[in-house]
Amino acid sequence: MTEMLDQQRDYVLRSVEERGVRLVRLWFTDVLGNLKSLAISPAELENALEDGMTFDGSSIDGFSRVQEADVLAMPDPDTFELLPWGDPKVPEARIFCDIHHLDGSPFEGDPRQVLRRHVKEAHDAGLTFYVAPDVEFFYFEPLVPGQAPVPVDQGGYFDLTTSDVTGELRKQTIRTLEALGIPVEYSFHEDAPGQQEIDLRHTDALTMADSMMTFRLAVREVASHHGVHATFMPKPLEGVQGSGMHVHLSLFRGDDNAFYDADDAYHLSATAKSFMAGMLHHAAEITAVTNQTVNSYKRLVPGFEAPVHISWARNNRSGLIRVPIPKRGNPVATRIEYRSADPACNPYLAFSLMLAAGMRGVREGYELPDEADANLFEIGDDVLHKLGIQQLPQSLNDALVVMEQSTLVQEALGEHIFEWFLRNKRSEWRSYKTQVTPFERDRYLGVL
């Protein structure tokens, strides 16, 4: 392991010199998944790779308290990539970092370290956790303060026209992602005006979380260069569907798909069924993290394709978990699709909780409930209750109440992130409750 790390460090240093890199950006995220960066010169890179770079953690939301401010950013040389934007005459590169205490121990407030810990636990059990997100987002005309956003087109699902400006934006975004080592599987115009979808090819969870952070920045960079505003806000427009992040999940033992069983009617192994049962059982508890904004819950409503009910099925988009039917029964492609998350989440924490919930089900042998193959939006609440089908939390406040009572989430995130996240999101909810919206004025001001 040490020899491989040394080889990768040598590759990074050699690449920086050969490519004439003038600036190296060290990337990491805060607890909410906001990308942070500090820049160093190539002359500082060798020292950074060896000993890390010290910075004041108290200035980052969810990091250190003032009395224990300094932390260490340790670059992960496996994540080195040249940035494909900016002045080509002054090339820049980026490296993701793990955050450590000054004594070298993992820092409890670092979301990347949380996911790394869960990935290692799965690896110690002989399993690799693979993730493939389908990411939706919107393109708008430049925003005007105080005015509603204006979509750049009036296209719909899979639309293609000769004047499709968003098609060109998607194409340039894919080229940018591939230059950053992020392969794309599909891209197309989504259902709502201005709405797009880009699906990333599956890889291990830690690499994918890094890729998601890079993806969001790349989408915005390409859009900005064309005078367009890109947003991952879950529900920016009324009356149309919001933006989700459907996450395809699988576990592998070496080259074998641990979710596949040729003898099962659904081709789902006992591991897959227990993993699904764990995710369903703990779904409400993890929702505050997979859907972390007040706006997230404007998307999780009936009638707009987003899941509301905690259920599973093979071909039912009203449920929380869908089991896609693999092409030609391909064992490698057997997977599950978790449909409630949105692209504004912190991917490190969201993937951590998905894995933790699923593995809890595997370890404790959770029983998978019956498939709910009917359209749940058309079934009355009383019938759903009799069937034992519960709903996801209906607001950020509801989700926080459930999360606070969850030992799984507390153990999975660690006390530091768990408590900070609850405090931060309760503050967001309090601020939201004090707002008087145009809906309220339009509905009540003239009649009350």
VOPADO-22223 format. One record per residue (C-alpha): residue number from 0; residue in three letters; x, y, z. Coordinates in Angstrom, 2 decimals, always signed. Example, Ala and Ser with C-alpha at 12.3 -4.5 7.8 and 13.67 -1.06 7.14 Angstrom:
2
REC, resi, resn, px, py, pz
REC, 0, ALA, +12.30, -4.50, +7.80 $
REC, 1, SER, +13.67, -1.06, +7.14 $
***
This chain:
448
REC, resi, resn, px, py, pz
REC, 0, MET, +0.00, +0.00, +0.00 $
REC, 1, THR, +2.81, +2.44, +0.93 $
REC, 2, GLU, +4.65, +1.63, -2.30 $
REC, 3, MET, +1.51, +2.28, -4.38 $
REC, 4, LEU, +0.94, +5.57, -2.56 $
REC, 5, ASP, +4.52, +6.63, -3.23 $
REC, 6, GLN, +4.12, +5.77, -6.92 $
REC, 7, GLN, +0.95, +7.81, -7.16 $
REC, 8, ARG, +2.59, +10.77, -5.43 $
REC, 9, ASP, +5.49, +10.57, -7.89 $
REC, 10, TYR, +3.01, +10.49, -10.78 $
REC, 11, VAL, +1.26, +13.61, -9.47 $
REC, 12, LEU, +4.50, +15.55, -9.03 $
REC, 13, ARG, +5.75, +14.47, -12.46 $
REC, 14, SER, +2.44, +15.42, -14.11 $
REC, 15, VAL, +2.45, +18.86, -12.51 $
REC, 16, GLU, +5.96, +19.50, -13.80 $
REC, 17, GLU, +5.39, +18.09, -17.31 $
REC, 18, ARG, +2.06, +19.88, -17.81 $
REC, 19, GLY, +3.34, +23.20, -16.48 $
REC, 20, VAL, +0.63, +23.38, -13.80 $
REC, 21, ARG, +0.74, +26.79, -12.11 $
REC, 22, LEU, -1.80, +26.24, -9.34 $
REC, 23, VAL, -3.06, +23.19, -7.45 $
REC, 24, ARG, -6.45, +23.41, -5.78 $
REC, 25, LEU, -7.04, +21.27, -2.70 $
REC, 26, TRP, -10.76, +20.41, -2.51 $
REC, 27, PHE, -12.88, +19.24, +0.41 $
REC, 28, THR, -16.47, +19.73, +1.56 $
REC, 29, ASP, -18.21, +21.06, +4.63 $
REC, 30, VAL, -20.95, +19.08, +6.37 $
REC, 31, LEU, -23.67, +20.35, +4.01 $
REC, 32, GLY, -21.69, +19.33, +0.95 $
REC, 33, ASN, -20.51, +22.77, -0.13 $
REC, 34, LEU, -17.26, +22.48, -2.05 $
REC, 35, LYS, -14.30, +24.26, -0.43 $
REC, 36, SER, -10.90, +24.95, -1.91 $
REC, 37, LEU, -7.49, +26.26, -0.97 $
REC, 38, ALA, -4.85, +26.83, -3.62 $
REC, 39, ILE, -1.14, +26.11, -3.39 $
REC, 40, SER, +1.76, +26.60, -5.75 $
REC, 41, PRO, +3.50, +23.57, -7.30 $
REC, 42, ALA, +6.47, +24.28, -5.04 $
REC, 43, GLU, +4.30, +23.45, -2.00 $
REC, 44, LEU, +2.78, +20.30, -3.49 $
REC, 45, GLU, +5.41, +17.77, -2.43 $
REC, 46, ASN, +5.21, +18.97, +1.16 $
REC, 47, ALA, +1.40, +18.92, +1.03 $
REC, 48, LEU, +1.36, +15.34, -0.26 $
REC, 49, GLU, +3.71, +14.26, +2.50 $
REC, 50, ASP, +2.56, +16.24, +5.53 $
REC, 51, GLY, -0.71, +17.93, +4.55 $
REC, 52, MET, -1.67, +21.59, +4.73 $
REC, 53, THR, -2.85, +23.19, +7.97 $
REC, 54, PHE, -5.84, +25.53, +7.91 $
REC, 55, ASP, -8.31, +27.07, +10.36 $
REC, 56, GLY, -11.18, +24.60, +10.64 $
REC, 57, SER, -13.31, +26.98, +12.71 $
REC, 58, SER, -13.99, +29.01, +9.57 $
REC, 59, ILE, -15.76, +26.05, +7.89 $
REC, 60, ASP, -19.38, +25.23, +8.81 $
REC, 61, GLY, -19.55, +22.01, +10.80 $
REC, 62, PHE, -15.81, +21.75, +11.33 $
REC, 63, SER, -13.83, +22.60, +14.45 $
REC, 64, ARG, -14.83, +24.74, +17.38 $
REC, 65, VAL, -12.71, +27.86, +17.89 $
REC, 66, GLN, -10.75, +26.33, +20.75 $
REC, 67, GLU, -9.65, +23.44, +18.51 $
REC, 68, ALA, -9.44, +25.34, +15.26 $
REC, 69, ASP, -6.54, +23.96, +13.22 $
REC, 70, VAL, -7.00, +20.89, +11.06 $
REC, 71, LEU, -4.95, +19.24, +8.34 $
REC, 72, ALA, -5.92, +18.80, +4.68 $
REC, 73, MET, -4.25, +15.61, +3.39 $
REC, 74, PRO, -4.40, +15.40, -0.44 $
REC, 75, ASP, -5.50, +12.06, -1.89 $
REC, 76, PRO, -3.14, +11.65, -4.88 $
REC, 77, ASP, -5.55, +9.20, -6.56 $
REC, 78, THR, -7.91, +12.14, -7.19 $
REC, 79, PHE, -5.45, +14.35, -9.11 $
REC, 80, GLU, -6.93, +15.80, -12.30 $
REC, 81, LEU, -6.19, +18.77, -14.53 $
REC, 82, LEU, -9.05, +21.27, -14.60 $
REC, 83, PRO, -10.40, +21.63, -18.16 $
REC, 84, TRP, -11.56, +25.23, -17.70 $
REC, 85, GLY, -9.74, +28.50, -17.12 $
REC, 86, ASP, -6.79, +29.91, -19.08 $
REC, 87, PRO, -5.04, +27.02, -20.92 $
REC, 88, LYS, -1.81, +29.01, -20.71 $
REC, 89, VAL, -2.01, +28.87, -16.91 $
REC, 90, PRO, -3.16, +25.28, -16.24 $
REC, 91, GLU, -4.60, +24.32, -12.88 $
REC, 92, ALA, -5.21, +20.99, -11.20 $
REC, 93, ARG, -7.31, +19.72, -8.32 $
REC, 94, ILE, -6.90, +17.05, -5.65 $
REC, 95, PHE, -9.53, +15.99, -3.11 $
REC, 96, CYS, -8.42, +15.97, +0.50 $
REC, 97, ASP, -9.20, +14.01, +3.63 $
REC, 98, ILE, -9.28, +16.19, +6.75 $
REC, 99, HIS, -7.25, +15.09, +9.77 $
REC, 100, HIS, -6.45, +16.31, +13.23 $
REC, 101, LEU, -2.94, +17.68, +13.61 $
REC, 102, ASP, -1.88, +14.36, +15.16 $
REC, 103, GLY, -2.84, +12.60, +11.92 $
REC, 104, SER, -6.04, +10.94, +13.15 $
REC, 105, PRO, -9.20, +11.26, +11.00 $
REC, 106, PHE, -11.23, +14.40, +11.71 $
REC, 107, GLU, -14.77, +13.55, +12.83 $
REC, 108, GLY, -16.30, +16.52, +11.01 $
REC, 109, ASP, -15.05, +15.49, +7.55 $
REC, 110, PRO, -17.85, +13.95, +5.40 $
REC, 111, ARG, -15.29, +12.22, +3.17 $
REC, 112, GLN, -13.82, +10.45, +6.18 $
REC, 113, VAL, -17.31, +9.27, +7.18 $
REC, 114, LEU, -17.85, +7.63, +3.79 $
REC, 115, ARG, -14.31, +6.24, +3.77 $
REC, 116, ARG, -15.03, +4.55, +7.13 $
REC, 117, HIS, -18.23, +2.89, +5.86 $
REC, 118, VAL, -16.60, +1.80, +2.61 $
REC, 119, LYS, -13.78, +0.21, +4.63 $
REC, 120, GLU, -16.23, -1.65, +6.87 $
REC, 121, ALA, -17.93, -3.10, +3.80 $
REC, 122, HIS, -14.54, -3.95, +2.30 $
REC, 123, ASP, -13.54, -5.74, +5.50 $
REC, 124, ALA, -16.67, -7.87, +4.99 $
REC, 125, GLY, -15.48, -8.68, +1.46 $
REC, 126, LEU, -17.86, -6.24, -0.26 $
REC, 127, THR, -17.48, -3.25, -2.59 $
REC, 128, PHE, -20.31, -0.70, -2.67 $
REC, 129, TYR, -21.06, +0.61, -6.17 $
REC, 130, VAL, -23.13, +3.70, -6.91 $
REC, 131, ALA, -24.53, +5.24, -10.11 $
REC, 132, PRO, -26.63, +8.44, -9.75 $
REC, 133, ASP, -29.10, +9.77, -12.32 $
REC, 134, VAL, -28.79, +13.51, -11.75 $
REC, 135, GLU, -31.48, +16.02, -12.72 $
REC, 136, PHE, -31.03, +19.80, -12.84 $
REC, 137, PHE, -32.37, +22.94, -14.51 $
REC, 138, TYR, -30.97, +25.51, -16.94 $
REC, 139, PHE, -32.39, +29.01, -16.50 $
REC, 140, GLU, -31.84, +32.38, -18.11 $
REC, 141, PRO, -29.65, +34.66, -15.97 $
REC, 142, LEU, -31.47, +35.22, -12.70 $
REC, 143, VAL, -33.15, +38.56, -11.99 $
REC, 144, PRO, -33.54, +39.33, -8.26 $
REC, 145, GLY, -37.18, +39.28, -7.19 $
REC, 146, GLN, -38.40, +37.56, -10.36 $
REC, 147, ALA, -39.26, +33.92, -11.03 $
REC, 148, PRO, -36.61, +31.93, -12.91 $
REC, 149, VAL, -37.12, +31.56, -16.66 $
REC, 150, PRO, -36.25, +28.19, -18.26 $
REC, 151, VAL, -33.95, +28.41, -21.26 $
REC, 152, ASP, -36.33, +26.22, -23.29 $
REC, 153, GLN, -39.84, +24.80, -23.33 $
REC, 154, GLY, -38.71, +21.28, -24.15 $
REC, 155, GLY, -40.03, +18.04, -22.70 $
REC, 156, TYR, -38.92, +14.47, -22.12 $
REC, 157, PHE, -36.29, +13.34, -24.68 $
REC, 158, ASP, -37.02, +16.37, -26.88 $
REC, 159, LEU, -34.53, +17.14, -29.64 $
REC, 160, THR, -34.85, +20.18, -31.88 $
REC, 161, THR, -32.49, +21.99, -34.23 $
REC, 162, SER, -32.49, +24.96, -31.84 $
REC, 163, ASP, -31.86, +22.85, -28.73 $
REC, 164, VAL, -29.37, +25.05, -26.86 $
REC, 165, THR, -29.44, +22.70, -23.90 $
REC, 166, GLY, -28.32, +19.80, -26.09 $
REC, 167, GLU, -25.13, +21.70, -26.86 $
REC, 168, LEU, -24.68, +22.53, -23.18 $
REC, 169, ARG, -25.09, +18.89, -22.22 $
REC, 170, LYS, -22.61, +17.83, -24.90 $
REC, 171, GLN, -19.98, +20.27, -23.69 $
REC, 172, THR, -20.64, +19.25, -20.10 $
REC, 173, ILE, -20.07, +15.59, -20.97 $
REC, 174, ARG, -16.79, +16.45, -22.70 $
REC, 175, THR, -15.73, +18.38, -19.60 $
REC, 176, LEU, -16.67, +15.50, -17.30 $
REC, 177, GLU, -14.79, +12.98, -19.41 $
REC, 178, ALA, -11.74, +15.24, -19.37 $
REC, 179, LEU, -11.98, +15.02, -15.57 $
REC, 180, GLY, -12.12, +11.22, -15.69 $
REC, 181, ILE, -15.90, +10.99, -15.03 $
REC, 182, PRO, -17.63, +8.68, -17.55 $
REC, 183, VAL, -21.23, +9.44, -18.52 $
REC, 184, GLU, -23.78, +6.77, -19.42 $
REC, 185, TYR, -26.77, +8.83, -20.66 $
REC, 186, SER, -27.86, +12.43, -21.08 $
REC, 187, PHE, -31.17, +13.86, -22.28 $
REC, 188, HIS, -33.76, +16.57, -21.82 $
REC, 189, GLU, -36.02, +15.79, -18.87 $
REC, 190, ASP, -39.77, +16.33, -18.61 $
REC, 191, ALA, -39.95, +19.95, -17.37 $
REC, 192, PRO, -38.97, +23.07, -19.36 $
REC, 193, GLY, -35.25, +23.67, -18.96 $
REC, 194, GLN, -34.77, +20.41, -17.05 $
REC, 195, GLN, -31.91, +18.06, -17.91 $
REC, 196, GLU, -30.62, +14.67, -16.79 $
REC, 197, ILE, -27.10, +13.27, -16.91 $
REC, 198, ASP, -26.50, +9.73, -15.66 $
REC, 199, LEU, -23.05, +8.81, -14.42 $
REC, 200, ARG, -21.54, +5.35, -14.98 $
REC, 201, HIS, -21.29, +3.24, -11.82 $
REC, 202, THR, -18.15, +3.16, -9.71 $
REC, 203, ASP, -17.24, +2.71, -6.06 $
REC, 204, ALA, -19.03, +5.01, -3.62 $
REC, 205, LEU, -16.06, +7.15, -2.57 $
REC, 206, THR, -15.00, +7.82, -6.15 $
REC, 207, MET, -18.62, +8.61, -7.04 $
REC, 208, ALA, -19.02, +11.08, -4.16 $
REC, 209, ASP, -15.90, +12.90, -5.42 $
REC, 210, SER, -17.35, +12.74, -8.93 $
REC, 211, MET, -20.66, +14.22, -7.78 $
REC, 212, MET, -18.89, +17.20, -6.22 $
REC, 213, THR, -16.93, +17.69, -9.43 $
REC, 214, PHE, -20.06, +17.13, -11.54 $
REC, 215, ARG, -22.02, +19.93, -9.88 $
REC, 216, LEU, -19.17, +22.38, -10.36 $
REC, 217, ALA, -18.60, +21.31, -13.97 $
REC, 218, VAL, -22.28, +21.75, -14.88 $
REC, 219, ARG, -22.28, +25.26, -13.43 $
REC, 220, GLU, -18.95, +26.19, -15.06 $
REC, 221, VAL, -20.07, +25.17, -18.56 $
REC, 222, ALA, -23.45, +26.86, -18.14 $
REC, 223, SER, -21.88, +30.06, -16.83 $
REC, 224, HIS, -19.55, +30.28, -19.82 $
REC, 225, HIS, -22.67, +30.31, -22.04 $
REC, 226, GLY, -24.60, +32.90, -20.00 $
REC, 227, VAL, -26.91, +30.28, -18.48 $
REC, 228, HIS, -27.68, +29.62, -14.82 $
REC, 229, ALA, -27.62, +25.94, -13.80 $
REC, 230, THR, -29.20, +24.89, -10.51 $
REC, 231, PHE, -29.55, +21.68, -8.50 $
REC, 232, MET, -32.33, +23.18, -6.38 $
REC, 233, PRO, -34.81, +20.31, -5.89 $
REC, 234, LYS, -37.99, +22.23, -6.77 $
REC, 235, PRO, -37.32, +25.60, -8.46 $
REC, 236, LEU, -40.65, +25.80, -10.35 $
REC, 237, GLU, -44.27, +25.26, -9.37 $
REC, 238, GLY, -46.51, +22.96, -11.37 $
REC, 239, VAL, -43.76, +20.79, -12.86 $
REC, 240, GLN, -41.63, +18.00, -11.47 $
REC, 241, GLY, -38.58, +18.74, -9.39 $
REC, 242, SER, -35.02, +17.49, -9.71 $
REC, 243, GLY, -34.14, +14.19, -8.11 $
REC, 244, MET, -31.01, +12.10, -7.84 $
REC, 245, HIS, -32.06, +8.48, -8.34 $
REC, 246, VAL, -29.21, +6.37, -7.01 $
REC, 247, HIS, -28.51, +2.89, -8.40 $
REC, 248, LEU, -26.84, +0.71, -5.77 $
REC, 249, SER, -25.14, -2.68, -5.78 $
REC, 250, LEU, -22.71, -4.75, -3.71 $
REC, 251, PHE, -19.98, -6.91, -5.25 $
REC, 252, ARG, -17.82, -9.69, -3.83 $
REC, 253, GLY, -14.80, -9.44, -6.08 $
REC, 254, ASP, -16.19, -9.71, -9.61 $
REC, 255, ASP, -19.47, -11.29, -8.49 $
REC, 256, ASN, -22.63, -9.27, -7.96 $
REC, 257, ALA, -23.77, -9.99, -4.40 $
REC, 258, PHE, -27.29, -8.81, -5.31 $
REC, 259, TYR, -27.78, -11.49, -7.99 $
REC, 260, ASP, -29.31, -14.95, -7.55 $
REC, 261, ALA, -30.13, -16.92, -10.70 $
REC, 262, ASP, -32.58, -19.15, -8.82 $
REC, 263, ASP, -34.72, -16.34, -7.39 $
REC, 264, ALA, -37.90, -15.30, -9.20 $
REC, 265, TYR, -36.70, -11.67, -9.23 $
REC, 266, HIS, -33.03, -12.69, -9.54 $
REC, 267, LEU, -32.45, -10.97, -6.18 $
REC, 268, SER, -30.17, -12.62, -3.66 $
REC, 269, ALA, -30.89, -12.85, +0.06 $
REC, 270, THR, -28.25, -10.13, +0.50 $
REC, 271, ALA, -30.11, -7.84, -1.90 $
REC, 272, LYS, -33.43, -8.43, -0.17 $
REC, 273, SER, -32.03, -7.77, +3.31 $
REC, 274, PHE, -30.20, -4.69, +2.02 $
REC, 275, MET, -33.45, -3.36, +0.54 $
REC, 276, ALA, -35.29, -4.16, +3.76 $
REC, 277, GLY, -32.70, -2.20, +5.73 $
REC, 278, MET, -33.06, +0.81, +3.46 $
REC, 279, LEU, -36.85, +0.71, +3.69 $
REC, 280, HIS, -36.83, +0.23, +7.47 $
REC, 281, HIS, -34.50, +3.21, +8.03 $
REC, 282, ALA, -35.65, +5.37, +5.08 $
REC, 283, ALA, -37.45, +7.98, +7.17 $
REC, 284, GLU, -34.43, +8.27, +9.48 $
REC, 285, ILE, -31.98, +9.10, +6.68 $
REC, 286, THR, -34.28, +11.44, +4.73 $
REC, 287, ALA, -33.09, +14.64, +6.44 $
REC, 288, VAL, -29.66, +13.94, +4.91 $
REC, 289, THR, -30.73, +12.66, +1.48 $
REC, 290, ASN, -33.17, +15.61, +1.26 $
REC, 291, GLN, -31.55, +18.30, +3.36 $
REC, 292, THR, -33.31, +21.53, +2.41 $
REC, 293, VAL, -36.72, +23.04, +3.13 $
REC, 294, ASN, -37.26, +23.08, -0.63 $
REC, 295, SER, -36.56, +19.33, -0.92 $
REC, 296, TYR, -40.01, +18.53, +0.46 $
REC, 297, LYS, -41.79, +20.58, -2.21 $
REC, 298, ARG, -40.60, +17.84, -4.57 $
REC, 299, LEU, -41.64, +14.85, -2.41 $
REC, 300, VAL, -45.37, +15.23, -3.09 $
REC, 301, PRO, -47.85, +13.07, -5.07 $
REC, 302, GLY, -48.32, +13.72, -8.76 $
REC, 303, PHE, -44.82, +14.75, -9.84 $
REC, 304, GLU, -43.05, +11.38, -10.18 $
REC, 305, ALA, -41.13, +11.71, -6.92 $
REC, 306, PRO, -41.61, +8.93, -4.34 $
REC, 307, VAL, -43.73, +9.53, -1.27 $
REC, 308, HIS, -44.32, +6.01, +0.05 $
REC, 309, ILE, -41.82, +3.68, +1.71 $
REC, 310, SER, -42.24, +0.67, -0.56 $
REC, 311, TRP, -40.51, -1.26, -3.33 $
REC, 312, ALA, -41.40, -2.75, -6.69 $
REC, 313, ARG, -39.83, -3.79, -9.98 $
REC, 314, ASN, -41.68, -1.38, -12.27 $
REC, 315, ASN, -43.44, +1.17, -10.09 $
REC, 316, ARG, -42.15, +4.70, -9.98 $
REC, 317, SER, -44.45, +5.72, -7.13 $
REC, 318, GLY, -42.41, +3.67, -4.65 $
REC, 319, LEU, -39.16, +4.51, -2.89 $
REC, 320, ILE, -37.09, +1.60, -4.22 $
REC, 321, ARG, -37.34, +0.31, -7.76 $
REC, 322, VAL, -35.66, -2.89, -8.96 $
REC, 323, PRO, -34.76, -2.29, -12.62 $
REC, 324, ILE, -35.00, -5.34, -14.89 $
REC, 325, PRO, -31.48, -5.90, -16.29 $
REC, 326, LYS, -31.03, -6.10, -20.05 $
REC, 327, ARG, -30.89, -9.75, -21.15 $
REC, 328, GLY, -30.83, -10.78, -17.50 $
REC, 329, ASN, -27.25, -9.58, -17.09 $
REC, 330, PRO, -26.12, -10.64, -13.57 $
REC, 331, VAL, -23.67, -7.73, -13.30 $
REC, 332, ALA, -26.48, -5.23, -13.94 $
REC, 333, THR, -28.72, -6.46, -11.10 $
REC, 334, ARG, -29.16, -3.48, -8.76 $
REC, 335, ILE, -31.65, -1.41, -6.81 $
REC, 336, GLU, -32.65, +2.20, -7.42 $
REC, 337, TYR, -33.24, +4.48, -4.42 $
REC, 338, ARG, -35.44, +7.31, -5.71 $
REC, 339, SER, -36.00, +9.90, -3.01 $
REC, 340, ALA, -32.59, +11.63, -2.80 $
REC, 341, ASP, -32.08, +14.97, -4.53 $
REC, 342, PRO, -28.94, +16.49, -6.07 $
REC, 343, ALA, -28.60, +19.17, -3.37 $
REC, 344, CYS, -27.54, +16.59, -0.78 $
REC, 345, ASN, -24.04, +15.97, +0.52 $
REC, 346, PRO, -23.15, +12.83, -1.47 $
REC, 347, TYR, -20.58, +11.62, +1.08 $
REC, 348, LEU, -23.15, +11.58, +3.87 $
REC, 349, ALA, -26.04, +10.38, +1.68 $
REC, 350, PHE, -24.08, +7.39, +0.34 $
REC, 351, SER, -22.82, +6.65, +3.86 $
REC, 352, LEU, -26.35, +6.42, +5.24 $
REC, 353, MET, -27.64, +4.36, +2.30 $
REC, 354, LEU, -24.83, +1.88, +2.88 $
REC, 355, ALA, -25.27, +1.91, +6.67 $
REC, 356, ALA, -29.02, +1.28, +6.42 $
REC, 357, GLY, -28.61, -1.49, +3.87 $
REC, 358, MET, -25.81, -3.21, +5.77 $
REC, 359, ARG, -27.82, -3.05, +9.00 $
REC, 360, GLY, -30.49, -5.02, +7.17 $
REC, 361, VAL, -27.93, -7.56, +5.92 $
REC, 362, ARG, -26.27, -8.05, +9.30 $
REC, 363, GLU, -29.53, -8.42, +11.19 $
REC, 364, GLY, -31.43, -10.34, +8.53 $
REC, 365, TYR, -34.28, -7.88, +7.95 $
REC, 366, GLU, -37.27, -9.34, +6.12 $
REC, 367, LEU, -38.24, -7.61, +2.88 $
REC, 368, PRO, -41.95, -6.62, +2.81 $
REC, 369, ASP, -44.17, -7.61, -0.09 $
REC, 370, GLU, -43.78, -5.83, -3.40 $
REC, 371, ALA, -46.17, -2.88, -3.85 $
REC, 372, ASP, -46.78, -3.03, -7.59 $
REC, 373, ALA, -49.88, -0.78, -7.73 $
REC, 374, ASN, -49.85, +2.97, -8.33 $
REC, 375, LEU, -49.67, +4.12, -4.71 $
REC, 376, PHE, -50.75, +7.66, -5.62 $
REC, 377, GLU, -54.18, +6.28, -6.49 $
REC, 378, ILE, -54.69, +4.31, -3.28 $
REC, 379, GLY, -56.33, +5.90, -0.23 $
REC, 380, ASP, -54.34, +6.51, +2.94 $
REC, 381, ASP, -56.55, +4.13, +4.90 $
REC, 382, VAL, -55.75, +1.27, +2.52 $
REC, 383, LEU, -52.04, +2.09, +2.59 $
REC, 384, HIS, -52.14, +2.06, +6.37 $
REC, 385, LYS, -53.75, -1.39, +6.37 $
REC, 386, LEU, -51.01, -2.59, +4.02 $
REC, 387, GLY, -48.39, -1.23, +6.42 $
REC, 388, ILE, -47.02, +1.25, +3.87 $
REC, 389, GLN, -45.76, +4.42, +5.52 $
REC, 390, GLN, -44.89, +7.78, +4.00 $
REC, 391, LEU, -41.58, +9.56, +3.91 $
REC, 392, PRO, -41.36, +12.67, +6.13 $
REC, 393, GLN, -43.42, +15.49, +4.65 $
REC, 394, SER, -41.23, +18.40, +5.75 $
REC, 395, LEU, -37.67, +19.09, +6.84 $
REC, 396, ASN, -38.93, +19.43, +10.41 $
REC, 397, ASP, -40.62, +16.01, +10.28 $
REC, 398, ALA, -37.42, +14.49, +8.89 $
REC, 399, LEU, -35.28, +16.06, +11.65 $
REC, 400, VAL, -37.59, +14.71, +14.37 $
REC, 401, VAL, -37.18, +11.17, +13.01 $
REC, 402, MET, -33.43, +11.59, +12.45 $
REC, 403, GLU, -32.84, +12.79, +16.00 $
REC, 404, GLN, -34.30, +9.55, +17.37 $
REC, 405, SER, -32.20, +7.33, +15.07 $
REC, 406, THR, -29.32, +5.44, +16.62 $
REC, 407, LEU, -28.35, +4.25, +13.14 $
REC, 408, VAL, -27.86, +7.78, +11.82 $
REC, 409, GLN, -26.03, +8.91, +14.95 $
REC, 410, GLU, -23.63, +5.97, +14.77 $
REC, 411, ALA, -23.19, +6.27, +11.00 $
REC, 412, LEU, -22.42, +10.01, +10.97 $
REC, 413, GLY, -20.65, +10.21, +14.32 $
REC, 414, GLU, -21.66, +12.51, +17.13 $
REC, 415, HIS, -19.83, +15.56, +15.74 $
REC, 416, ILE, -21.65, +15.69, +12.37 $
REC, 417, PHE, -24.92, +14.33, +13.77 $
REC, 418, GLU, -25.33, +17.12, +16.34 $
REC, 419, TRP, -24.07, +19.90, +14.07 $
REC, 420, PHE, -26.36, +18.85, +11.24 $
REC, 421, LEU, -29.41, +18.85, +13.52 $
REC, 422, ARG, -28.55, +22.31, +14.90 $
REC, 423, ASN, -27.96, +23.78, +11.45 $
REC, 424, LYS, -31.13, +22.35, +9.92 $
REC, 425, ARG, -33.32, +23.30, +12.89 $
REC, 426, SER, -32.07, +26.85, +12.37 $
REC, 427, GLU, -33.02, +26.62, +8.68 $
REC, 428, TRP, -36.51, +25.42, +9.63 $
REC, 429, ARG, -36.98, +28.25, +12.15 $
REC, 430, SER, -35.99, +30.80, +9.52 $
REC, 431, TYR, -38.39, +29.24, +7.03 $
REC, 432, LYS, -41.31, +29.35, +9.49 $
REC, 433, THR, -40.95, +33.12, +9.88 $
REC, 434, GLN, -41.28, +33.79, +6.13 $
REC, 435, VAL, -44.51, +35.23, +4.73 $
REC, 436, THR, -44.80, +33.91, +1.18 $
REC, 437, PRO, -46.58, +35.27, -1.91 $
REC, 438, PHE, -48.95, +32.28, -1.61 $
REC, 439, GLU, -50.11, +33.47, +1.81 $
REC, 440, ARG, -50.55, +37.09, +0.72 $
REC, 441, ASP, -52.43, +36.10, -2.43 $
REC, 442, ARG, -54.69, +33.70, -0.53 $
REC, 443, TYR, -55.41, +35.62, +2.66 $
REC, 444, LEU, -54.60, +39.32, +2.40 $
REC, 445, GLY, -57.70, +40.29, +0.45 $
REC, 446, VAL, -60.23, +38.16, +2.35 $
REC, 447, LEU, -59.10, +38.10, +5.97 $
***
